[in-house]
Amino acid sequence: MPRLFPLCLFCPGFFLASALAVEVADGLEAFLGKPVFEKQRLFDDQRYPNVVVTTRGTVISVWGNDGVVVRRSEDGGRTWGGVITVSEKGYHGGGTTVDENSGDLLVFVEDRQPPAPLTVYRSRDDGRTWQTQVTVIEKDLNGNIPSMHMNEHGVTLQHGKHKGRLLRPTRYYGPNGGGAEWPLQYTNAIYSDDGGKSWKTSRPFPEKGTGEATLVELSDGSIYYNSRVHWSERPRNKRRREAWSDDGGVTWKKWRIIDVLPDGDQGRTYGCMGGLTRLPLRDRDILLFSNLDTEAAHRERVTVWASFDGGRTWPLKRLVDAGRSGYSSLAAGRGETPSEGWIYLFYEHDPIKGAHMARFNLGWLLGGEFTGDGPLPELKTR
């Protein structure tokens, strides 16, 4: 008989047209069960989070804007090792990438607030040690070199003719950076087919004034792209942007404004870096997005949204921390490792000094609020 997990069982005060039952197949069962939520403090200073899970199931938190460091957890995020230095100077540029082909990790460090020179660090031992590498990044079609800062982690493509490609979001900052050049700025991505030694730059995202993006590969091999926007002259500039790619991250199309997803605190015309991950399921595109959910003019109330259809609708959200918070990053655990079944949210706190790591399961997230953005799917188990 099929096993059903009605959403309303975990949802005090949740209003539904009909109960949601989530299909248990392809590893999803590990993310369900009794709701669990935990958090702990990992850092007391600096900024800029990424979290990834290595091919061995080690959870890696990457951090820092005055030198870049990592902490590792080999037990699924229950305990954490000490601080490991990647670079004694520089800005964490985001886009930390796990190469699923080799198991190597790549961390991107810029000398200062970009535009700035870049150094790429590689770990071949699951994040324990880091070495610099020679890296070549080609200019985009406008003749611009992309900046790394400050984006969600990269991915390794798993489907189609571009399987094995490394892909991470980037941005063009303008020649000098800063608010005066927001009309010139745009997000994009870089991709590598040689394990991260050389990279090509994608076409620009089809809207100016964007920056600090996220992306995931969907089960059909298409890429879902979700971006912050800085430029106050853009319509609905307090809401997130999205687009899709069907050519391995080379071009972006069908961009639109995501009315349900806030881009930072809504009391200002200034966005905020968000997190994005896809649960590692074979045929189902359950995506999680993190950002701030507040009408205030300061950064607070980091929240996670869920999509059950590859980012087309976001019918569910749950508050993670009602206090001051900022940039955030999301990752999902891997099957048959200590990380299995866990979702990791690594976010700035207090409001931009230090960081917390929250870990929870989908059972906990299902206790959230209905957003009204599309129906909640009625999914039968196998």
C-alpha positions as CSV (number, residue, x, y, z in Angstrom):
1,M,0.0,0.0,0.0
2,P,1.2,3.5,-0.7
3,R,2.4,5.6,2.3
4,L,0.8,9.0,2.7
5,F,2.3,12.0,4.5
6,P,-0.6,14.5,4.7
7,L,0.8,18.1,4.9
8,C,-1.8,19.2,7.4
9,L,-0.7,16.8,10.1
10,F,2.4,19.0,10.6
11,C,0.7,22.3,10.1
12,P,-0.9,24.1,13.1
13,G,-3.0,26.9,11.7
14,F,-2.4,25.8,8.1
15,F,-5.3,26.3,5.7
16,L,-5.6,23.9,2.8
17,A,-8.1,23.2,0.1
18,S,-7.0,19.6,0.2
19,A,-4.3,17.7,2.1
20,L,-0.9,17.2,0.4
21,A,0.5,13.8,0.3
22,V,4.2,13.6,-0.7
23,E,5.4,10.8,-2.8
24,V,8.0,8.6,-1.1
25,A,10.4,7.6,-3.9
26,D,13.9,8.2,-5.1
27,G,15.3,9.2,-1.6
28,L,12.5,11.6,-0.6
29,E,11.5,9.4,2.4
30,A,14.7,10.3,4.1
31,F,13.7,14.0,4.2
32,L,10.3,13.3,5.7
33,G,9.2,11.8,9.0
34,K,8.9,13.5,12.4
35,P,9.6,17.3,12.1
36,V,13.2,18.1,13.2
37,F,14.8,21.6,13.5
38,E,18.2,22.5,15.0
39,K,20.6,25.4,14.8
40,Q,24.0,26.4,16.1
41,R,26.4,29.3,15.8
42,L,29.4,28.6,13.6
43,F,31.1,32.0,13.3
44,D,31.2,35.2,15.4
45,D,32.6,37.7,12.9
46,Q,32.8,38.5,9.1
47,R,30.3,37.7,6.4
48,Y,29.4,35.8,3.2
49,P,28.0,32.3,3.5
50,N,28.0,29.2,1.2
51,V,27.2,25.7,2.3
52,V,27.8,22.6,0.2
53,V,27.7,18.8,0.8
54,T,30.7,16.9,-0.6
55,T,30.5,13.6,-2.5
56,R,31.4,11.9,0.7
57,G,28.6,13.6,2.6
58,T,30.8,16.1,4.5
59,V,29.0,19.4,5.1
60,I,31.3,22.4,4.3
61,S,30.6,25.9,5.5
62,V,32.5,28.6,3.5
63,W,32.8,32.0,5.1
64,G,34.7,35.3,5.2
65,N,35.3,38.8,3.8
66,D,38.7,39.4,5.4
67,G,40.2,36.1,4.5
68,V,38.2,33.0,3.7
69,V,37.8,30.0,5.9
70,V,35.8,26.8,6.1
71,R,34.5,24.5,8.8
72,R,33.7,20.8,8.2
73,S,31.1,18.4,9.6
74,E,31.5,14.7,9.0
75,D,28.4,13.7,11.1
76,G,25.7,15.4,9.1
77,G,26.0,18.8,10.8
78,R,25.7,17.6,14.4
79,T,29.3,18.7,15.3
80,W,31.8,20.8,13.5
81,G,35.6,20.8,13.3
82,G,37.7,23.9,13.8
83,V,38.4,26.7,11.4
84,I,40.5,25.8,8.3
85,T,42.0,28.7,6.4
86,V,41.5,28.8,2.6
87,S,43.0,32.3,2.1
88,E,44.4,34.6,4.7
89,K,43.2,37.7,2.7
90,G,40.4,38.5,0.3
91,Y,36.6,38.3,-0.1
92,H,34.7,35.0,-0.4
93,G,33.2,35.3,-3.9
94,G,30.5,32.7,-3.4
95,G,29.8,30.0,-6.0
96,T,31.6,27.2,-4.0
97,T,31.4,24.2,-6.3
98,V,31.6,20.5,-5.7
99,D,32.9,18.7,-8.7
100,E,30.8,15.5,-8.8
101,N,33.2,14.0,-11.3
102,S,36.3,14.1,-9.2
103,G,35.0,14.9,-5.7
104,D,37.2,18.1,-5.6
105,L,35.9,21.4,-4.2
106,L,36.5,24.8,-5.6
107,V,36.4,28.1,-3.7
108,F,36.6,31.5,-5.4
109,V,38.3,34.4,-3.6
110,E,38.6,38.0,-4.8
111,D,41.2,40.3,-3.5
112,R,38.7,42.9,-2.3
113,Q,35.2,44.2,-3.0
114,P,34.9,43.6,-6.8
115,P,35.7,44.2,-9.5
116,A,38.9,42.7,-8.3
117,P,41.5,40.0,-9.2
118,L,40.5,36.4,-8.5
119,T,42.2,33.4,-7.1
120,V,40.6,29.9,-7.2
121,Y,41.4,27.4,-4.5
122,R,40.9,23.7,-4.9
123,S,40.6,20.9,-2.3
124,R,41.3,17.3,-3.3
125,D,40.8,15.9,0.2
126,D,37.2,16.7,1.1
127,G,37.9,20.3,2.3
128,R,40.8,19.6,4.7
129,T,43.5,21.4,2.7
130,W,43.4,24.0,-0.1
131,Q,45.8,24.9,-2.9
132,T,45.7,27.7,-5.5
133,Q,45.3,26.8,-9.2
134,V,45.8,28.5,-12.5
135,T,42.3,29.4,-13.8
136,V,41.3,31.0,-17.1
137,I,37.9,32.7,-17.4
138,E,36.8,34.0,-20.8
139,K,35.1,37.3,-21.3
140,D,31.4,37.4,-22.1
141,L,29.9,38.5,-25.4
142,N,30.1,42.2,-24.3
143,G,33.8,41.8,-23.6
144,N,33.4,41.9,-19.9
145,I,35.1,39.6,-17.3
146,P,32.6,38.4,-14.7
147,S,32.9,39.0,-11.0
148,M,32.3,36.1,-8.6
149,H,30.8,38.0,-5.6
150,M,28.4,37.1,-4.0
151,N,26.5,34.1,-5.3
152,E,25.0,30.9,-4.2
153,H,27.1,27.7,-4.7
154,G,27.6,26.1,-8.1
155,V,26.5,22.7,-9.4
156,T,27.7,19.8,-11.6
157,L,25.2,19.0,-14.4
158,Q,23.9,15.5,-14.3
159,H,21.8,15.2,-17.5
160,G,22.1,15.4,-21.2
161,K,25.0,16.2,-23.5
162,H,26.5,18.7,-20.9
163,K,26.6,16.1,-18.2
164,G,29.7,16.7,-16.0
165,R,29.8,20.4,-16.7
166,L,30.5,22.7,-13.7
167,L,28.2,25.7,-13.6
168,R,28.1,28.6,-11.1
169,P,26.4,32.0,-11.1
170,T,28.4,35.1,-11.6
171,R,27.8,38.8,-12.4
172,Y,29.1,41.8,-14.2
173,Y,29.8,44.6,-11.7
174,G,30.5,47.4,-14.1
175,P,34.0,48.9,-14.6
176,N,34.1,50.3,-11.0
177,G,31.2,48.8,-9.2
178,G,28.9,50.7,-6.9
179,G,25.4,52.2,-7.1
180,A,26.1,54.6,-9.9
181,E,26.7,51.6,-12.2
182,W,23.7,49.5,-11.3
183,P,22.1,50.2,-14.7
184,L,25.2,48.6,-16.3
185,Q,25.2,45.5,-14.1
186,Y,23.8,42.1,-14.9
187,T,24.1,38.5,-13.7
188,N,25.3,35.6,-15.8
189,A,27.2,32.3,-15.1
190,I,30.5,30.6,-15.9
191,Y,30.8,27.0,-17.0
192,S,33.6,24.6,-17.3
193,D,34.0,21.3,-19.2
194,D,37.5,20.5,-17.9
195,G,37.0,20.2,-14.2
196,G,37.2,23.9,-13.4
197,K,40.6,24.8,-15.0
198,S,39.1,27.0,-17.7
199,W,35.7,28.6,-17.9
200,K,33.5,30.2,-20.5
201,T,31.0,33.0,-19.6
202,S,27.3,32.7,-20.4
203,R,25.1,35.2,-22.1
204,P,23.9,37.9,-19.7
205,F,20.7,37.5,-17.8
206,P,18.1,39.4,-19.8
207,E,17.6,42.2,-17.3
208,K,20.0,44.9,-16.2
209,G,20.6,45.9,-12.6
210,T,20.7,42.2,-11.4
211,G,23.3,40.6,-9.2
212,E,24.0,37.8,-6.7
213,A,22.2,34.9,-8.3
214,T,21.4,31.2,-7.6
215,L,20.9,28.2,-9.9
216,V,20.0,24.5,-9.9
217,E,19.7,21.8,-12.6
218,L,16.2,20.3,-12.9
219,S,15.5,16.6,-13.5
220,D,14.9,17.3,-17.2
221,G,18.4,18.9,-17.6
222,S,17.1,22.4,-17.8
223,I,18.6,25.1,-15.5
224,Y,16.5,27.2,-13.2
225,Y,18.1,30.6,-12.4
226,N,17.0,32.9,-9.6
227,S,18.5,36.4,-9.1
228,R,18.6,39.4,-6.9
229,V,18.0,42.9,-8.3
230,H,19.7,46.1,-7.2
231,W,18.4,48.8,-9.5
232,S,15.4,50.7,-8.0
233,E,14.3,51.8,-11.5
234,R,13.3,48.3,-12.4
235,P,9.7,47.3,-12.0
236,R,8.8,45.4,-8.8
237,N,12.4,45.7,-7.8
238,K,11.7,44.3,-4.3
239,R,10.9,40.9,-5.8
240,R,13.1,38.2,-7.2
241,R,13.8,37.4,-10.8
242,E,14.0,34.1,-12.6
243,A,14.9,32.5,-16.0
244,W,15.6,29.1,-17.5
245,S,18.3,27.6,-19.7
246,D,18.0,24.6,-22.0
247,D,21.5,24.7,-23.3
248,G,23.6,23.9,-20.2
249,G,23.7,27.4,-18.8
250,V,24.9,29.2,-22.0
251,T,21.8,31.3,-22.5
252,W,18.8,32.4,-20.4
253,K,15.2,32.9,-21.5
254,K,11.6,33.4,-20.3
255,W,12.7,35.7,-17.5
256,R,10.0,37.0,-15.2
257,I,9.4,38.7,-11.8
258,I,8.6,36.2,-9.0
259,D,5.9,38.1,-7.2
260,V,5.7,35.6,-4.3
261,L,9.4,35.7,-3.4
262,P,10.8,38.8,-1.7
263,D,14.2,40.1,-2.5
264,G,15.4,41.1,1.0
265,D,13.7,43.4,3.5
266,Q,10.8,45.2,1.8
267,G,11.3,48.5,3.5
268,R,14.2,49.4,1.2
269,T,14.8,49.2,-2.5
270,Y,17.8,47.0,-2.1
271,G,17.9,43.2,-2.5
272,C,19.6,40.4,-0.6
273,M,21.6,37.4,-1.5
274,G,19.4,34.3,-1.2
275,G,19.9,30.5,-1.1
276,L,18.6,27.8,-3.4
277,T,18.9,24.1,-3.5
278,R,17.1,21.1,-5.1
279,L,16.4,17.9,-3.2
280,P,18.5,15.1,-4.8
281,L,15.6,13.2,-6.2
282,R,15.5,11.4,-9.6
283,D,12.2,12.6,-11.1
284,R,10.8,15.2,-8.8
285,D,11.9,18.9,-8.7
286,I,11.4,20.0,-5.1
287,L,13.3,23.3,-4.7
288,L,14.0,25.3,-1.6
289,F,14.7,29.1,-1.5
290,S,15.8,31.2,1.4
291,N,15.6,35.0,1.9
292,L,14.2,37.6,4.2
293,D,10.5,37.9,4.8
294,T,9.9,41.3,6.4
295,E,8.3,44.7,5.7
296,A,11.0,46.4,7.8
297,A,13.8,48.5,6.5
298,H,16.5,46.3,8.0
299,R,17.5,42.6,7.4
300,E,15.6,40.1,9.6
301,R,13.3,37.0,9.5
302,V,15.2,34.6,7.3
303,T,12.7,32.2,5.8
304,V,12.6,29.2,3.5
305,W,10.1,28.7,0.7
306,A,9.3,25.4,-1.1
307,S,8.4,24.7,-4.7
308,F,7.2,21.3,-5.8
309,D,7.2,22.1,-9.5
310,G,10.7,23.2,-10.3
311,G,10.3,26.9,-9.3
312,R,7.1,27.6,-11.2
313,T,5.1,28.1,-8.0
314,W,6.1,28.6,-4.4
315,P,3.1,27.5,-2.3
316,L,4.8,27.0,1.1
317,K,7.1,29.0,3.4
318,R,8.4,28.7,7.0
319,L,10.2,31.2,9.2
320,V,13.6,30.0,10.4
321,D,14.8,32.9,12.6
322,A,12.7,35.9,13.6
323,G,15.8,37.9,14.6
324,R,18.3,39.9,12.6
325,S,19.7,38.0,9.6
326,G,21.1,38.6,6.1
327,Y,22.7,36.6,3.3
328,S,21.9,32.9,3.2
329,S,22.8,29.6,1.5
330,L,21.1,26.3,1.2
331,A,22.2,22.7,0.6
332,A,20.6,19.3,0.8
333,G,22.1,16.1,2.2
334,R,23.3,13.1,0.2
335,G,21.9,9.6,0.3
336,E,23.8,6.9,2.2
337,T,25.9,9.5,4.1
338,P,25.5,11.1,7.5
339,S,23.9,14.1,5.7
340,E,21.1,12.1,4.3
341,G,17.6,13.6,4.9
342,W,18.9,16.9,6.2
343,I,18.5,20.4,4.7
344,Y,21.2,23.0,5.7
345,L,20.7,26.7,5.9
346,F,23.8,28.8,6.6
347,Y,22.9,32.4,7.2
348,E,24.3,35.7,8.5
349,H,23.1,36.8,11.9
350,D,23.2,39.8,14.3
351,P,22.6,41.2,11.5
352,I,25.7,40.9,9.4
353,K,28.3,39.7,11.8
354,G,28.7,36.0,12.4
355,A,26.6,33.1,11.2
356,H,24.2,30.3,12.3
357,M,23.8,26.9,10.7
358,A,20.3,25.5,10.8
359,R,19.5,22.0,9.8
360,F,16.0,20.6,9.4
361,N,14.0,18.0,7.4
362,L,11.2,18.4,5.0
363,G,8.8,17.2,7.7
364,W,9.6,20.4,9.6
365,L,9.3,22.6,6.6
366,L,5.9,21.1,5.8
367,G,4.6,22.8,9.0
368,G,4.9,26.2,7.4
369,E,2.4,28.7,5.9
370,F,0.4,28.5,2.7
371,T,1.5,31.4,0.4
372,G,-1.4,31.2,-2.1
373,D,1.0,30.9,-5.0
374,G,-0.6,28.1,-6.9
375,P,-2.2,25.0,-5.5
376,L,-0.4,22.5,-3.3
377,P,-0.1,19.4,-5.3
378,E,-1.9,16.2,-4.2
379,L,0.9,13.7,-4.7
380,K,0.4,9.9,-4.2
381,T,3.1,7.7,-2.9
382,R,4.4,4.6,-4.7
